[in-house]
Amino acid sequence: MVAAAALAGCGGDDSPARGSGKTEYAIGFQGPLSGENQQLGINAYNGMLTAVDEANRRADLPFTLRIVASDDQGMAEQGPTAAQKLIDNNEVVAVIGPIFSGAAKSSQPLFSDAGLLSVSPSATSPELTDLGFTSFYRVIAPDTVQGAAAAEYLAKAIKARKVYSLDDRSEYGIGLSTALEQALREQGVEVVHDGVNPTKDYTSQATKIIAANPDAVYYSGYYSEFALLVKALRGKGYQGRILSGDGANDDQLVRQAGREVIEGVLLTCACGDPNSDPNATDFLAEFERATSGAKPGTYSAEAYDATRAVIAVLAAQGTSASRQSVLEGFRTVDIDGVTKRIAFDERGEVEDSTVFVYEVRDGQRVVLGTTSTLSRP
């Protein structure tokens, strides 16, 4: 509901920014605003909305901003169509997104050809910065970082000797499971690999997992499928630890699986929780104002930081910004964000990264700490 109201306010010709007499720039958003995993897209959109709302109240900026949103449903096959919508809008000078890795991979060739900057708050597939894209950046660490950190946590904190690694066969899932499994083997942990396309019934998969007798199960995929997998594992009596990554790290996981079923599940993410971060109080107040009382979710703060980085470039260029100038200016952006320092290496990877572990306790996702701290002897 928050996203729907926001889209009505910032995406159309009746945007509140219009009529101010200032130059107006449009920033695109691409991500899932519908579909089974739409909450991750809504989280990011609301983070972007917060940054735009904040900027539009600044008297020192000679421009106003509006958002043009394009829904790709988080699907790779929908990515190019969603991207082309933003490319064809000449007012769009930069894009926040795509949100999911598969859509990012299929969309980015178009963005690169158009010279249109795209900054993802969340697409973590390791190969995205190795494919020769010329306009792609991300403010979250790739899954080579998350996979290695999760493996260290499994080996040293959980002390797992055998891990069943299951992915959803998506661009994101395969990237994370590959990184995880390589790092687990380097830690001396036995790995059983498997992949399964998203389904509505994981009973047979749960039976297969339990027969392998692993100490832990790690699922690389999204919350809607992970909720069903956990239900199946609990229903079959699995007693080992159950984990997943950032794609499942959302309150929707608890709602869809049920509090009792999901209790004790662990989640890794290269993202902290601004709701419990004492340094994020200003962001929380701005977010509540922009979204009429909502709380940030996974990727909200990352999208806020990505948008603020784009705004910093626009602020330096004033009323003469273009797609080309914004893309060129973004290469040297360096700001203090809510989540981390936002500065990039030559490949478009953010320079700072920390991986956190969450646990579901009493129906709430609680940050336990960083993987490095939790893995110490």
C-alpha positions in Angstrom: 0.0 0.0 0.0 2.9 2.3 0.8 4.5 1.6 -2.6 1.2 2.2 -4.4 0.7 5.5 -2.8 4.3 6.5 -3.5 4.1 5.5 -7.1 1.0 7.7 -7.6 2.8 10.6 -6.1 6.2 10.4 -7.9 5.8 8.6 -11.1 3.3 10.6 -13.1 2.7 14.0 -14.5 1.0 15.2 -11.3 4.1 14.7 -9.3 4.4 17.2 -6.4 7.8 18.3 -7.7 6.3 19.8 -10.9 5.4 23.4 -11.0 8.2 24.5 -8.7 9.9 26.5 -11.4 13.1 24.6 -10.9 14.8 22.2 -13.3 13.4 18.7 -12.9 15.3 15.5 -13.2 13.7 12.0 -13.2 15.4 9.0 -11.6 14.2 5.6 -12.7 13.5 2.6 -10.5 13.5 -0.9 -11.7 12.6 -3.9 -9.6 9.8 -6.2 -8.5 6.7 -4.2 -7.5 4.4 -7.1 -8.1 4.9 -10.9 -7.9 5.7 -13.3 -5.1 8.9 -11.6 -4.0 7.7 -8.0 -4.5 8.4 -7.0 -0.9 12.1 -6.7 -1.6 11.4 -4.4 -4.5 8.9 -2.3 -2.3 11.6 -2.1 0.4 14.1 -0.7 -2.1 11.6 1.7 -3.7 10.6 3.2 -0.4 14.3 3.7 0.4 14.7 5.6 -2.9 11.5 7.5 -2.2 12.9 8.6 1.2 16.0 10.1 -0.5 14.0 11.9 -3.2 11.6 13.3 -0.6 14.5 14.5 1.5 16.2 16.2 -1.5 13.0 17.9 -2.7 12.8 19.7 0.6 16.3 21.1 0.3 16.3 24.8 -0.5 20.0 24.7 -1.7 19.3 22.4 -4.7 18.5 24.1 -8.0 16.4 21.2 -9.1 13.6 18.9 -8.0 13.4 15.1 -8.5 10.7 12.6 -9.4 10.7 8.9 -9.7 9.8 6.9 -12.8 9.1 3.3 -11.8 9.3 0.2 -14.0 8.2 -3.2 -12.6 10.2 -6.2 -13.8 8.5 -8.6 -11.3 12.1 -9.7 -10.4 12.2 -11.8 -13.5 15.1 -11.9 -15.9 12.8 -12.2 -18.9 10.9 -9.1 -17.9 14.1 -7.1 -17.4 14.8 -5.8 -20.9 11.2 -4.5 -21.3 11.3 -2.8 -18.0 14.7 -1.3 -18.8 13.6 0.0 -22.2 10.7 1.9 -20.6 13.2 3.9 -18.6 15.7 4.3 -21.5 12.9 5.6 -23.7 12.1 8.3 -21.1 14.5 11.1 -22.0 14.0 12.8 -18.6 15.6 9.8 -16.8 19.2 10.6 -16.0 20.0 7.5 -13.8 18.3 4.3 -12.5 18.2 2.7 -9.1 18.1 -1.0 -9.7 17.6 -3.6 -11.0 16.9 -5.2 -7.7 17.4 -8.9 -8.6 20.5 -10.4 -10.2 18.7 -12.1 -13.1 16.9 -8.9 -14.2 20.1 -6.9 -13.8 22.0 -9.3 -16.1 19.3 -9.2 -18.8 18.8 -5.4 -18.5 22.3 -4.1 -18.2 23.3 -4.5 -21.8 20.6 -2.0 -22.7 21.6 0.4 -20.0 25.2 0.3 -21.0 24.4 0.8 -24.7 22.2 3.8 -23.7 24.9 5.3 -21.5 22.4 5.3 -18.6 23.8 4.8 -15.1 22.2 2.0 -13.1 23.0 1.5 -9.4 21.7 -1.6 -7.8 21.1 -1.7 -4.0 20.8 -5.5 -4.0 21.9 -7.5 -7.1 24.7 -9.7 -5.7 25.5 -12.2 -8.5 29.4 -12.2 -8.6 29.6 -12.1 -12.4 27.7 -8.9 -12.9 30.9 -6.8 -12.7 32.8 -9.2 -15.0 30.6 -9.0 -18.0 31.9 -5.7 -19.5 29.0 -3.5 -18.5 29.9 0.1 -18.6 27.2 1.8 -16.5 26.6 -0.7 -13.7 27.4 -0.1 -10.0 26.1 -1.7 -6.8 26.2 -0.6 -3.2 26.1 -4.2 -1.8 28.9 -6.7 -1.8 28.8 -9.6 -4.3 28.0 -13.1 -3.2 31.7 -14.1 -3.3 31.8 -12.0 -0.1 28.5 -13.3 1.4 29.3 -16.9 0.4 32.7 -16.9 2.0 31.4 -15.2 5.2 28.4 -17.7 5.5 30.8 -20.6 5.0 33.1 -19.3 7.8 30.1 -19.0 10.1 28.8 -22.5 9.3 32.2 -24.0 9.8 33.4 -22.1 12.9 30.3 -20.9 14.7 27.8 -23.7 13.9 30.7 -26.2 13.6 28.9 -28.0 10.7 30.7 -30.9 9.3 28.3 -31.5 6.4 26.1 -28.9 4.7 23.4 -29.5 2.2 23.5 -26.5 -0.3 20.3 -26.0 -2.3 19.8 -23.2 -4.8 16.7 -22.1 -6.8 18.6 -22.3 -10.1 18.3 -18.5 -10.6 21.1 -16.2 -11.5 21.2 -15.1 -7.8 20.8 -18.6 -6.3 23.5 -20.2 -8.4 26.0 -17.4 -7.8 25.5 -17.6 -4.0 25.6 -21.4 -3.8 28.7 -21.6 -5.9 30.6 -19.1 -3.7 29.3 -20.8 -0.5 30.2 -24.3 -1.6 33.7 -23.4 -2.7 34.4 -21.6 0.6 32.9 -24.5 2.6 35.2 -27.0 1.0 38.2 -24.7 1.7 37.0 -24.8 5.4 37.1 -28.6 5.3 33.3 -29.0 5.3 31.6 -31.8 3.3 29.1 -30.3 0.8 26.1 -31.9 -0.9 25.0 -29.7 -3.8 21.5 -29.6 -5.3 19.3 -27.3 -7.3 15.5 -27.1 -7.5 13.2 -24.9 -9.5 10.7 -22.9 -7.4 7.8 -25.1 -6.6 4.8 -25.1 -4.2 5.6 -28.4 -2.6 9.1 -29.2 -1.2 8.1 -32.5 0.5 10.2 -34.7 -1.7 13.1 -32.3 -1.5 12.9 -32.4 2.3 12.9 -36.2 2.3 16.0 -36.1 0.1 17.8 -33.6 2.3 17.0 -35.6 5.5 18.3 -38.8 3.9 21.7 -37.0 3.3 21.8 -36.3 7.1 23.5 -32.9 7.0 24.2 -30.8 10.0 22.9 -27.7 8.2 20.9 -26.8 5.2 21.7 -23.5 3.3 19.1 -22.3 0.7 20.2 -19.8 -1.9 17.0 -18.3 -3.2 14.1 -16.0 -2.2 11.8 -15.9 0.8 8.6 -17.2 -0.8 10.2 -20.5 -1.7 12.4 -20.7 1.4 9.2 -20.4 3.6 7.8 -23.5 1.9 11.1 -25.4 2.2 11.3 -24.7 5.9 7.7 -25.9 6.4 8.5 -29.1 4.6 11.7 -29.7 6.6 10.0 -29.1 9.9 7.1 -31.3 8.8 9.5 -34.1 8.1 11.2 -33.6 11.5 14.6 -32.2 10.4 16.6 -31.2 13.5 19.6 -29.5 12.0 20.2 -25.8 11.4 18.4 -24.1 8.5 19.9 -21.0 6.9 19.4 -18.8 3.8 20.9 -15.6 2.4 19.8 -12.1 1.7 17.1 -13.0 -0.8 15.1 -14.6 2.1 15.9 -11.9 4.7 12.6 -10.2 5.0 9.6 -10.2 7.4 7.5 -11.8 4.7 9.4 -15.0 5.4 8.0 -15.0 9.0 4.5 -14.2 7.7 4.5 -16.8 5.0 6.1 -19.7 7.0 4.5 -18.9 10.4 6.2 -17.9 13.6 6.5 -21.4 15.1 7.8 -22.9 11.9 10.4 -20.3 11.2 11.7 -19.9 14.8 15.5 -20.4 15.0 16.1 -20.0 11.2 19.3 -18.1 10.4 19.9 -15.6 7.6 23.1 -14.0 6.2 23.1 -10.7 4.5 25.7 -8.1 3.5 23.3 -5.6 5.0 22.6 -4.5 8.5 19.3 -3.6 10.1 18.8 0.2 10.3 15.9 -0.3 12.7 18.4 -1.4 15.4 21.3 0.8 14.3 21.8 3.8 16.7 23.6 5.6 13.9 20.5 5.4 11.6 18.1 7.5 13.7 17.9 10.4 11.1 17.3 7.9 8.3 14.5 6.2 10.3 12.8 9.6 10.9 13.1 10.5 7.2 11.8 7.1 6.1 8.8 7.3 8.4 8.0 10.7 7.1 8.3 9.7 3.4 6.3 6.5 3.8 3.6 7.6 6.2 4.9 5.5 9.1 6.4 2.4 7.5 9.7 0.8 8.7 12.7 0.1 6.5 13.1 -3.5 5.2 15.9 -5.3 3.6 17.6 -3.1 0.9 15.7 0.0 2.0 18.8 1.7 3.4 21.0 0.5 0.5 18.5 2.0 -2.0 18.5 5.2 0.1 22.3 5.3 -0.1 22.4 4.6 -3.8 19.9 7.4 -4.5 21.8 9.8 -2.3 24.9 9.0 -4.2 23.2 9.9 -7.5 21.8 13.1 -5.9 25.3 14.1 -4.8 26.4 13.9 -8.4 23.4 15.9 -9.6 24.1 18.5 -6.8 27.6 19.0 -8.1 26.4 19.5 -11.7 23.5 21.7 -10.9 21.0 22.3 -13.8 23.4 21.1 -16.6 23.3 17.4 -15.8 22.8 14.8 -18.5 22.9 11.0 -18.7 26.5 11.1 -19.8 27.7 13.6 -17.2 26.0 11.7 -14.4 27.6 8.5 -15.5 31.0 10.1 -15.7 30.5 11.9 -12.4 29.4 8.8 -10.5 32.8 7.1 -11.1 34.3 9.3 -8.4 31.4 9.6 -6.0 32.4 9.3 -2.3 29.8 9.9 0.4 29.1 8.6 3.9 26.0 6.5 3.7 23.7 5.0 6.3 25.0 1.5 5.4 28.6 2.2 4.6 30.9 4.6 2.9 29.7 4.7 -0.7 32.7 4.7 -3.0 33.6 2.3 -5.8 36.5 0.5 -7.3 37.2 0.4 -11.0 34.8 -2.5 -11.5 31.8 -0.8 -9.9 32.0 -2.7 -6.6 31.4 -0.8 -3.4 34.7 -0.7 -1.4 33.2 -1.4 2.1 31.4 -4.6 3.0 30.2 -6.4 6.1 28.1 -9.6 6.3 25.6 -9.9 9.2 23.8 -12.9 10.7 20.1 -12.7 11.6 18.1 -15.2 13.6 14.3 -15.4 13.8 13.3 -15.1 17.5 9.8 -14.8 18.7 8.6 -13.9 15.2 11.3 -11.2 14.7 14.4 -11.1 12.6 17.2 -10.2 15.1 20.7 -9.2 14.2 23.2 -11.5 16.0 26.3 -9.7 14.8 28.8 -9.9 12.0 30.0 -13.3 10.6 33.6 -12.4 11.5 32.7 -11.6 15.2 30.5 -14.7 15.6 33.0 -17.0 14.0 35.8 -16.2 16.5 36.9 -19.0 18.8 
